[in-house]
């Protein structure tokens, strides 16, 4: 009986889990601004961008998402880079850019960050990109410590054969 119980525990632990799906590929994204509190995006709620190309590379559960073209250039100017890095769990992507472009306002020093969270279903990737500030926390930072700009997106990659 003990052998059966141990076998069942081992079987369940190896069959369950969140082994990463293959999210790699070149996606064409459409984005819509959902929330503007920080003015990081320089756009208004409801504004859309389409035809944004993003290349996702993956090794096991580690992933990178590189935004290409003009959108990548604009992202790099605001953040200091256009490459998100992070992880894949199951069919979920969680990647971030920790900004390196310094900014200041009075005694507030800050950088801009972005976090992309997405899910893959077939060849369709949907999710959000949340932009925020990392500050030194002085009084001059005001709402930069808590504000967020959010874009919702969906994108497709060529079908897998």
DRENVO-268927 format. One record per residue (C-alpha): residue number from 1; residue in three letters; chain; z, x, y. Coordinates in steps of 0.001 Angstrom, whole numbers. Layout:
% DRENVO-268927
<pos=NUM	code=Ala	unit=A	z=Z	x=X	y=Y>
...
END
This chain:
% DRENVO-268927
<pos=1	code=Unk	unit=A	z=0	x=0	y=0>
<pos=2	code=Unk	unit=A	z=848	x=2859	y=2411>
<pos=3	code=Unk	unit=A	z=-2538	x=4502	y=1703>
<pos=4	code=Unk	unit=A	z=-4344	x=1269	y=2549>
<pos=5	code=Unk	unit=A	z=-2385	x=909	y=5791>
<pos=6	code=Unk	unit=A	z=-3115	x=4524	y=6832>
<pos=7	code=Unk	unit=A	z=-6809	x=4112	y=5970>
<pos=8	code=Unk	unit=A	z=-6980	x=898	y=8007>
<pos=9	code=Unk	unit=A	z=-5322	x=2587	y=11015>
<pos=10	code=Unk	unit=A	z=-7719	x=5534	y=10822>
<pos=11	code=Unk	unit=A	z=-10733	x=3254	y=10370>
<pos=12	code=Unk	unit=A	z=-9821	x=1050	y=13343>
<pos=13	code=Unk	unit=A	z=-9087	x=4044	y=15582>
<pos=14	code=Unk	unit=A	z=-12430	x=5691	y=14817>
<pos=15	code=Unk	unit=A	z=-14525	x=2510	y=15016>
<pos=16	code=Unk	unit=A	z=-12999	x=1116	y=18177>
<pos=17	code=Unk	unit=A	z=-12960	x=2849	y=21500>
<pos=18	code=Unk	unit=A	z=-15272	x=3309	y=24391>
<pos=19	code=Unk	unit=A	z=-17829	x=5876	y=23323>
<pos=20	code=Unk	unit=A	z=-20151	x=6378	y=26277>
<pos=21	code=Unk	unit=A	z=-23500	x=4623	y=26358>
<pos=22	code=Unk	unit=A	z=-26535	x=6632	y=27466>
<pos=23	code=Unk	unit=A	z=-26846	x=5817	y=31178>
<pos=24	code=Unk	unit=A	z=-29206	x=8708	y=31926>
<pos=25	code=Unk	unit=A	z=-32472	x=7951	y=33656>
<pos=26	code=Unk	unit=A	z=-34170	x=7374	y=36986>
<pos=27	code=Unk	unit=A	z=-33120	x=4094	y=38570>
<pos=28	code=Unk	unit=A	z=-34773	x=2237	y=41428>
<pos=29	code=Unk	unit=A	z=-31999	x=513	y=43377>
<pos=30	code=Unk	unit=A	z=-31736	x=-2369	y=45812>
<pos=31	code=Unk	unit=A	z=-28565	x=-2354	y=47909>
<pos=32	code=Unk	unit=A	z=-26956	x=-5003	y=50125>
<pos=33	code=Unk	unit=A	z=-24134	x=-4322	y=52571>
<pos=34	code=Unk	unit=A	z=-21164	x=-6550	y=51630>
<pos=35	code=Unk	unit=A	z=-18406	x=-5312	y=53948>
<pos=36	code=Unk	unit=A	z=-18278	x=-3167	y=57080>
<pos=37	code=Unk	unit=A	z=-14816	x=-2129	y=58249>
<pos=38	code=Unk	unit=A	z=-15338	x=1605	y=58841>
<pos=39	code=Unk	unit=A	z=-18845	x=1771	y=60323>
<pos=40	code=Unk	unit=A	z=-19641	x=4654	y=57927>
<pos=41	code=Unk	unit=A	z=-22897	x=2995	y=56909>
<pos=42	code=Unk	unit=A	z=-24068	x=2286	y=60445>
<pos=43	code=Unk	unit=A	z=-25360	x=-1094	y=59299>
<pos=44	code=Unk	unit=A	z=-24320	x=-4746	y=59301>
<pos=45	code=Unk	unit=A	z=-23231	x=-7098	y=56548>
<pos=46	code=Unk	unit=A	z=-26268	x=-8477	y=54748>
<pos=47	code=Unk	unit=A	z=-28591	x=-5560	y=55513>
<pos=48	code=Unk	unit=A	z=-30587	x=-4471	y=52500>
<pos=49	code=Unk	unit=A	z=-32272	x=-1309	y=51295>
<pos=50	code=Unk	unit=A	z=-34715	x=-1288	y=48416>
<pos=51	code=Unk	unit=A	z=-36655	x=1331	y=46541>
<pos=52	code=Unk	unit=A	z=-33759	x=3810	y=46586>
<pos=53	code=Unk	unit=A	z=-34208	x=6286	y=43733>
<pos=54	code=Unk	unit=A	z=-31197	x=7664	y=41869>
<pos=55	code=Unk	unit=A	z=-31306	x=10054	y=38912>
<pos=56	code=Unk	unit=A	z=-28392	x=9843	y=36472>
<pos=57	code=Unk	unit=A	z=-27774	x=12763	y=34127>
<pos=58	code=Unk	unit=A	z=-25125	x=12668	y=31452>
<pos=59	code=Unk	unit=A	z=-23447	x=15004	y=28998>
<pos=60	code=Unk	unit=A	z=-21088	x=13046	y=26758>
<pos=61	code=Unk	unit=A	z=-18720	x=11165	y=29049>
<pos=62	code=Unk	unit=A	z=-19479	x=13334	y=32111>
<pos=63	code=Unk	unit=A	z=-22114	x=12035	y=34536>
<pos=64	code=Unk	unit=A	z=-23878	x=12882	y=37773>
<pos=65	code=Unk	unit=A	z=-25885	x=10491	y=39931>
<pos=66	code=Unk	unit=A	z=-28182	x=12153	y=42488>
<pos=67	code=Unk	unit=A	z=-29578	x=9933	y=45249>
<pos=68	code=Unk	unit=A	z=-33143	x=10992	y=46067>
<pos=69	code=Unk	unit=A	z=-35469	x=10831	y=49078>
<pos=70	code=Unk	unit=A	z=-34578	x=9609	y=52554>
<pos=71	code=Unk	unit=A	z=-31502	x=7730	y=51271>
<pos=72	code=Unk	unit=A	z=-30228	x=10951	y=49700>
<pos=73	code=Unk	unit=A	z=-30791	x=12833	y=52949>
<pos=74	code=Unk	unit=A	z=-28861	x=10214	y=54944>
<pos=75	code=Unk	unit=A	z=-26048	x=10266	y=52401>
<pos=76	code=Unk	unit=A	z=-25906	x=14073	y=52557>
<pos=77	code=Unk	unit=A	z=-25734	x=13994	y=56360>
<pos=78	code=Unk	unit=A	z=-22776	x=11582	y=56267>
<pos=79	code=Unk	unit=A	z=-20940	x=12955	y=53228>
<pos=80	code=Unk	unit=A	z=-22076	x=16546	y=52853>
<pos=81	code=Unk	unit=A	z=-23926	x=15803	y=49625>
<pos=82	code=Unk	unit=A	z=-25873	x=13152	y=47751>
<pos=83	code=Unk	unit=A	z=-24572	x=13908	y=44236>
<pos=84	code=Unk	unit=A	z=-21932	x=11634	y=42750>
<pos=85	code=Unk	unit=A	z=-19910	x=13093	y=39859>
<pos=86	code=Unk	unit=A	z=-17585	x=11413	y=37397>
<pos=87	code=Unk	unit=A	z=-17469	x=9717	y=34035>
<pos=88	code=Unk	unit=A	z=-19016	x=7166	y=31711>
<pos=89	code=Unk	unit=A	z=-16819	x=4960	y=29524>
<pos=90	code=Unk	unit=A	z=-18632	x=2494	y=27319>
<pos=91	code=Unk	unit=A	z=-21418	x=1166	y=29549>
<pos=92	code=Unk	unit=A	z=-19447	x=1749	y=32780>
<pos=93	code=Unk	unit=A	z=-20200	x=4462	y=35323>
<pos=94	code=Unk	unit=A	z=-17482	x=5693	y=37734>
<pos=95	code=Unk	unit=A	z=-18676	x=8503	y=40009>
<pos=96	code=Unk	unit=A	z=-17665	x=9765	y=43451>
<pos=97	code=Unk	unit=A	z=-18598	x=12034	y=46308>
<pos=98	code=Unk	unit=A	z=-15678	x=13774	y=47970>
<pos=99	code=Unk	unit=A	z=-17061	x=14351	y=51434>
<pos=100	code=Unk	unit=A	z=-17233	x=17785	y=53005>
<pos=101	code=Unk	unit=A	z=-18633	x=16889	y=56445>
<pos=102	code=Unk	unit=A	z=-15679	x=17141	y=58831>
<pos=103	code=Unk	unit=A	z=-15134	x=14659	y=61631>
<pos=104	code=Unk	unit=A	z=-12413	x=14118	y=64181>
<pos=105	code=Unk	unit=A	z=-11137	x=11644	y=66728>
<pos=106	code=Unk	unit=A	z=-8243	x=12870	y=68873>
<pos=107	code=Unk	unit=A	z=-5805	x=14460	y=66456>
<pos=108	code=Unk	unit=A	z=-7337	x=12668	y=63444>
<pos=109	code=Unk	unit=A	z=-9368	x=14903	y=61151>
<pos=110	code=Unk	unit=A	z=-11374	x=13232	y=58403>
<pos=111	code=Unk	unit=A	z=-14170	x=13353	y=55877>
<pos=112	code=Unk	unit=A	z=-16122	x=10451	y=54421>
<pos=113	code=Unk	unit=A	z=-16013	x=9655	y=50699>
<pos=114	code=Unk	unit=A	z=-18035	x=7388	y=48435>
<pos=115	code=Unk	unit=A	z=-17226	x=5895	y=45025>
<pos=116	code=Unk	unit=A	z=-19805	x=4188	y=42828>
<pos=117	code=Unk	unit=A	z=-18682	x=1882	y=40045>
<pos=118	code=Unk	unit=A	z=-21374	x=302	y=37897>
<pos=119	code=Unk	unit=A	z=-22144	x=-1283	y=34552>
<pos=120	code=Unk	unit=A	z=-25301	x=-974	y=32487>
<pos=121	code=Unk	unit=A	z=-26772	x=-3924	y=30604>
<pos=122	code=Unk	unit=A	z=-29993	x=-2996	y=28841>
<pos=123	code=Unk	unit=A	z=-31862	x=-1043	y=31527>
<pos=124	code=Unk	unit=A	z=-30224	x=-2785	y=34499>
<pos=125	code=Unk	unit=A	z=-27426	x=-1047	y=36410>
<pos=126	code=Unk	unit=A	z=-25269	x=-3199	y=38720>
<pos=127	code=Unk	unit=A	z=-22233	x=-2322	y=40787>
<pos=128	code=Unk	unit=A	z=-20797	x=-1296	y=44126>
<pos=129	code=Unk	unit=A	z=-20548	x=1754	y=46322>
<pos=130	code=Unk	unit=A	z=-17339	x=1892	y=48371>
<pos=131	code=Unk	unit=A	z=-17197	x=4201	y=51385>
<pos=132	code=Unk	unit=A	z=-13882	x=5297	y=52878>
<pos=133	code=Unk	unit=A	z=-12264	x=8069	y=54880>
<pos=134	code=Unk	unit=A	z=-9926	x=10834	y=53751>
<pos=135	code=Unk	unit=A	z=-7770	x=11630	y=56785>
<pos=136	code=Unk	unit=A	z=-4916	x=13880	y=57830>
<pos=137	code=Unk	unit=A	z=-2875	x=10713	y=58472>
<pos=138	code=Unk	unit=A	z=-2122	x=11144	y=62177>
<pos=139	code=Unk	unit=A	z=-1651	x=8128	y=64456>
<pos=140	code=Unk	unit=A	z=-5126	x=8699	y=65936>
<pos=141	code=Unk	unit=A	z=-6650	x=7870	y=62543>
<pos=142	code=Unk	unit=A	z=-5797	x=4194	y=63009>
<pos=143	code=Unk	unit=A	z=-7717	x=1988	y=60587>
<pos=144	code=Unk	unit=A	z=-9573	x=4956	y=59039>
<pos=145	code=Unk	unit=A	z=-6688	x=5240	y=56563>
<pos=146	code=Unk	unit=A	z=-7366	x=1785	y=55085>
<pos=147	code=Unk	unit=A	z=-10896	x=653	y=56002>
<pos=148	code=Unk	unit=A	z=-13787	x=327	y=53541>
<pos=149	code=Unk	unit=A	z=-17525	x=-222	y=53745>
<pos=150	code=Unk	unit=A	z=-19031	x=-1703	y=50584>
<pos=151	code=Unk	unit=A	z=-22588	x=-1978	y=49284>
<pos=152	code=Unk	unit=A	z=-23452	x=-4053	y=46233>
<pos=153	code=Unk	unit=A	z=-26463	x=-2886	y=44226>
<pos=154	code=Unk	unit=A	z=-28646	x=-3457	y=41217>
<pos=155	code=Unk	unit=A	z=-31272	x=-1192	y=39810>
<pos=156	code=Unk	unit=A	z=-33529	x=-669	y=36856>
<pos=157	code=Unk	unit=A	z=-34760	x=2285	y=34851>
<pos=158	code=Unk	unit=A	z=-37877	x=2384	y=32686>
<pos=159	code=Unk	unit=A	z=-37202	x=761	y=29302>
<pos=160	code=Unk	unit=A	z=-35946	x=3012	y=26490>
<pos=161	code=Unk	unit=A	z=-38220	x=3324	y=23495>
END
